Amino acid sequence: MIKCLGACPEDLYYVQPDEELHATAHGGFAPDIEAELRKVETSDLMIWQFPFWWYGVPGMLKGWVDRVFAYGRAYKSGCSHATGVFRGKRALLSLTAGASESSYQKGARNGDIHAMLRPVQRGILGYAGFGVLVPQISYGLDDSTPGQRTAMLASWAERLRGIESETPIDVGEH
């Protein structure tokens, strides 16, 4: 028979949601995470601006989600999608893509960009209760001229002026 002395394997078992629930119940989030949580909790619209990198969000943004979207605070058991913690709030993905719009279609070289965004729109934002708006996608940045980039920014600025009147899209079902 083996006797465990000191830290036993069962004592070292780590369960992320349990840790997040404990931090929620006891005000135990690190100050920087608490500050980010409060930003999300007090916002009406959250915009994620990022380059479309390797067919998804950059690792730093995914890391932010993993730290900030904490169980007990950003999502809870029995509270998802229409009943999610952030219901009534809206979220928008604003991304830049190096290649042309035509290369991000179903069957094209890069594939359907909207299908690639669905795990983020449905599985993260929608799951937490956000109403997800149509993504803002700026295509072709690799070959765009300064004038084209200026036009993209002007279009984005115009959209933002009317963003309050936009309604969420259907991000689908599992």
N, C-alpha and C positions, 0 to 999 in steps of 0.2 A: 504494500500500500504506500502511495506517495502522499506525503503531507506537505501542504503549501505553507511556506513560511514567508511572511511579508506580503507583498502585493500579489494576489492571486489573479489568474486570468479573468475570473468572473467579476473581480473588483475593477478591472481595467476596461470593462465594456462601455463603450461610448455610443450614445444615441443622440444624434443631432437634434431631433424635435424635442426630446426631453430637456436638453440643455436650453433650447430656445424658450420652452414653456417656463422653465425656472427663471430665466432672465426676464421674461415678461412679468411674471408674478412678483419678482423681487427687485425690479428696477436694475437688473444686472447687466444691461448692455453697455459695452464700451462707449465712451462719450461720442466718438465719431459715428458709430452705428446708430446711437440714439438720435443724434442730429439728423442723420439721413432718414431715419424712420419718421421723424417729425415733419420733415419736408414733404414726404410722400403723404402722410396723414392729413396735412393741412392744405395740400394742393387740390385744385379743381381739375387741372389738366397736367399730366406728366408727359413730357416729350423726351424720347431717347434719340439723340443725334449720334450717328456712328457710321464708319465706313463698313460696307458689306464685305466682310473679311472671311475668306474660305467658306463661303456659303452660309454665313451665320453672323452672330454678334461677336465682336472681339472678346477675347478672354477676360480682359479687365472689366467689361460690362457684365459678363456672366458672373464673374467673381463678386461684383457689387450686388447682383441679384441674390447670390447664394448667402451673402452676409446680411443684407438688409431685409429681404423677404422672409422674415423669421416666423416660424410656426407660433401661433398664439397672438401674433401681432399683425402680420400681413395675410395670413390665411389660418383657418381653423377647421377642425373636423366638423363636417356637416354644413360648412359655409363655403360654397364655391360657386363660381360663375354668377348666376343671377342673384344668389344670396351671399356672394363673397364679401369680405371685409371692406373692400373699396368700391362697392356698388354705389352708383351715383357719380362716381369720378370717371374721367376719361383719360385715355392714354393714346399716344401716337408715336409710331416709329418714323423717324426721319433719317434716311440713309443715302449714302452716296455709293455709286457703283461705277467701276472703271469702264466697263463694256457698255455697248449700246443696248437700248431697250429691246430691240428685236432679238438679241442673244439671250435674253432672260424670259423667253416664252416657253410654253410647254413644247417639248420636242426640239428646241433649239440647243445650241452649243452649251450654254450654261444652265438650261432648264428653267422651270417655272419659278420665278422669284417669289410669287405669292404663296406657292406651296412650301417653299423654304422658310418663309416668315411665319407660317402657321403655328409651329411649335411655340414660338415666342408669343404670338398674338393670342392663341387659344390656351396654351399650356402654362404660361406665366401670367400675362396680363389679364386675360379673360378668367382664368381660374381664380385670381385674387379679387375678381368682381369688377374690374375696369370695363367700361364701355370703350371698345377699340375703334379708333377712327381710321379711315383710309390712309395707308402709309404715304408719306412724302418721299418719293424716290427720285433722286437726281442721277440720271444715267450718263454714260459716256464721258466721264471726267478725264479719262486718260487722253482723249483726243480733242477735248473741248478748247475753244479759244477763250481769251479773257471776256470777249463780248457775250459768248454763250453762257459762261459762268455768271456774269452779271445778270443776264436774263433769268437764269435759274433762281438766283437770289431774289430778284424782283417778284417772280412768280410765288416763291415761298412766302415773302413778306405780304403779298396780297392775300394769300390763303390765310395767313395768321390773323389778318385784320377781320376776317369773317369766321374764324374758327368756332366761335361760340354757337353759331347756328348749325353746325354740322352734327349729324346724328351717327351713332356707332354703326359699324358694319356687323354682319353675321360672320363670326369666326369659325362656324361649323361645330360639329359634334364629333365625339370620339368614335 
